[in-house]
Amino acid sequence: MQQSRVPKILESCSVYLKKLIGLCYRRPKIILLIVFILLVNFLIFVYASTTFYSTSIRNVGAVKTLGVGVYWDENCSRPVTVIEWGLIDPGSAKNVTIYVVNEGKVPVTINIKTENWDPADARSYMNLTWNYSGDQILPNEKLEVLLTLTVSADIDGISNFSFDIVITAVD
C-alpha cells in the first residue's frame, strides 16, 4: 500500500509544479515576487544566525605595573587600571592601545605576563600579545604599545573570563 502512494504523491507534485511553471509564463511578475520572497527569507536567516546564535565572550582585565606607568592617552593623564575588552567572538582578536612610560631613573626594557585567569582553562584558548620590540625605554620616555587579545575559534564553554596583565620594568 505504501508503494502505491509514492507514485501518486510524485504525480500530484508534478501537477502542481507544472501549474506553477505555467503561471510564471503567463505572469512574469510572479517570478519576481517569488525571488524577492526567497531573497528576504535568506537575508533574515543570515541575520538571525549571526545575531542570535553567535557566541561572544566578555572580559575585564586588571592591569598591574612595576617600575612603569601605563596610560590611556598620549598626555599620560589617565592611568590604565582595567582593560574592558568587551565582547570578543571566537576566532577573532581585539586591540587596545596604551602608553607605557618609564617612570624610573635608568633605561629599562619591559616584560608582560598574564596571571589569575578565571576560569583557569580560559588561558588555553586565549593569547595576549603586544607590539613592543624590546628596545630600551629611557627615563620619562613614553612608548605607544598595541595589546592584542586573540580568542581561539575552538573555545567552548566559556562565556565570561578575567585575567590580570602585569607589565614590569627590567633594568
C-alpha positions in Angstrom: 0.0 0.0 0.0 2.9 2.4 0.8 4.4 1.8 -2.7 1.2 2.8 -4.5 1.1 6.1 -2.5 4.6 7.2 -3.5 3.8 7.5 -7.3 0.6 9.3 -6.5 2.4 11.9 -4.3 5.0 12.4 -7.1 2.3 12.7 -9.7 0.5 15.4 -7.6 3.8 17.3 -7.0 4.4 17.1 -10.7 1.0 18.6 -11.5 1.5 21.5 -9.0 4.9 22.2 -10.4 3.6 22.3 -14.0 0.8 24.7 -12.9 3.4 26.9 -11.2 5.6 27.0 -14.3 2.6 27.8 -16.4 1.6 30.6 -14.1 5.1 32.0 -14.2 5.0 32.1 -18.1 1.6 33.9 -18.0 2.6 36.3 -15.2 6.3 37.1 -15.0 5.7 39.4 -12.0 5.0 36.3 -10.0 8.6 35.1 -10.7 9.9 38.4 -9.3 7.7 38.2 -6.3 8.9 34.6 -5.5 12.5 35.6 -6.0 12.0 38.6 -3.7 10.4 36.5 -1.0 13.1 33.9 -1.2 15.8 36.6 -1.0 14.2 38.3 2.0 13.9 34.9 3.8 17.6 34.2 3.1 18.7 37.6 4.4 16.6 37.1 7.6 18.1 33.7 8.1 21.7 35.1 7.7 21.0 38.0 10.0 19.4 35.7 12.7 22.1 33.2 12.5 24.9 35.7 13.0 23.0 37.9 15.6 21.1 35.4 17.7 23.4 32.4 17.6 26.9 33.9 17.7 28.9 33.4 20.9 30.7 36.4 22.3 32.9 36.4 25.3 33.1 39.2 27.9 36.2 40.1 29.7 37.6 42.7 32.1 41.3 42.5 32.9 43.1 44.4 35.7 46.5 46.0 34.8 49.4 45.9 37.3 52.7 47.7 36.8 56.1 47.6 38.4 58.5 50.4 37.6 56.5 51.9 34.7 53.3 53.9 34.2 50.6 52.7 31.8 48.1 55.3 30.4 45.2 55.5 28.0 46.2 58.8 26.5 49.4 60.3 24.9 49.5 63.0 27.6 49.7 60.3 30.2 46.9 61.8 32.3 44.6 58.8 32.5 46.2 55.7 34.1 45.1 52.3 33.0 43.9 50.1 35.8 41.4 47.9 34.0 41.0 47.0 30.3 37.5 46.2 29.3 37.9 44.1 26.2 34.2 44.0 25.6 32.6 41.2 23.6 35.0 39.0 21.6 33.8 36.5 19.1 35.6 33.1 18.9 38.2 33.1 16.2 38.8 36.9 16.4 41.0 39.4 18.1 40.7 42.8 19.8 43.3 45.5 20.0 43.8 48.1 22.7 46.4 51.0 22.5 48.1 52.0 25.7 51.1 54.3 26.5 53.9 53.0 28.7 56.2 55.5 30.5 59.5 54.7 32.2 58.9 56.5 35.5 62.3 55.4 36.8 65.8 56.9 36.7 67.5 54.4 34.5 66.8 52.9 31.0 64.6 49.8 31.1 63.1 47.1 29.0 59.6 45.9 29.8 58.1 42.4 30.1 54.4 41.4 30.0 52.7 38.4 31.6 49.2 37.3 32.4 48.0 35.7 35.7 44.9 35.0 37.8 42.9 33.6 34.9 39.3 32.9 35.7 38.2 30.4 34.7 41.7 28.8 34.7 41.2 27.0 31.4 40.4 30.2 29.6 44.2 30.6 29.3 44.3 27.6 26.9 42.0 29.4 24.4 43.3 33.0 24.6 46.6 34.7 23.8 47.7 38.2 24.8 50.4 39.7 22.6 51.9 43.2 22.1 53.9 45.1 19.5 56.7 46.1 21.9 60.1 45.4 20.1 62.2 45.0 23.2 64.1 48.3 22.8 65.2 50.2 25.9 63.0 52.9 27.2 64.8 55.9 28.6 63.7 57.7 31.8 60.5 59.6 31.3 60.2 58.3 27.7 56.7 57.1 26.6 56.0 54.4 24.2 52.8 53.6 22.4 52.0 49.9 22.7 49.3 47.9 21.0 47.9 45.0 23.0 46.1 42.2 21.1 43.9 39.6 22.7 43.2 36.7 20.4 40.5 34.1 21.1 40.7 30.7 19.6 37.8 29.5 17.3 37.9 26.3 19.3 36.8 27.9 22.6 33.9 26.2 24.2 32.0 26.5 27.5 33.5 30.0 28.4 31.2 33.0 28.2 32.9 35.3 30.8 36.5 35.4 31.8 39.0 37.7 33.5 42.8 37.8 34.0 45.4 40.3 35.2 48.0 41.8 32.9 51.4 42.5 34.6 53.8 44.9 32.9 57.2 45.0 34.6 60.3 47.2 34.0 63.7 45.4 33.9 66.9 47.4 34.1 
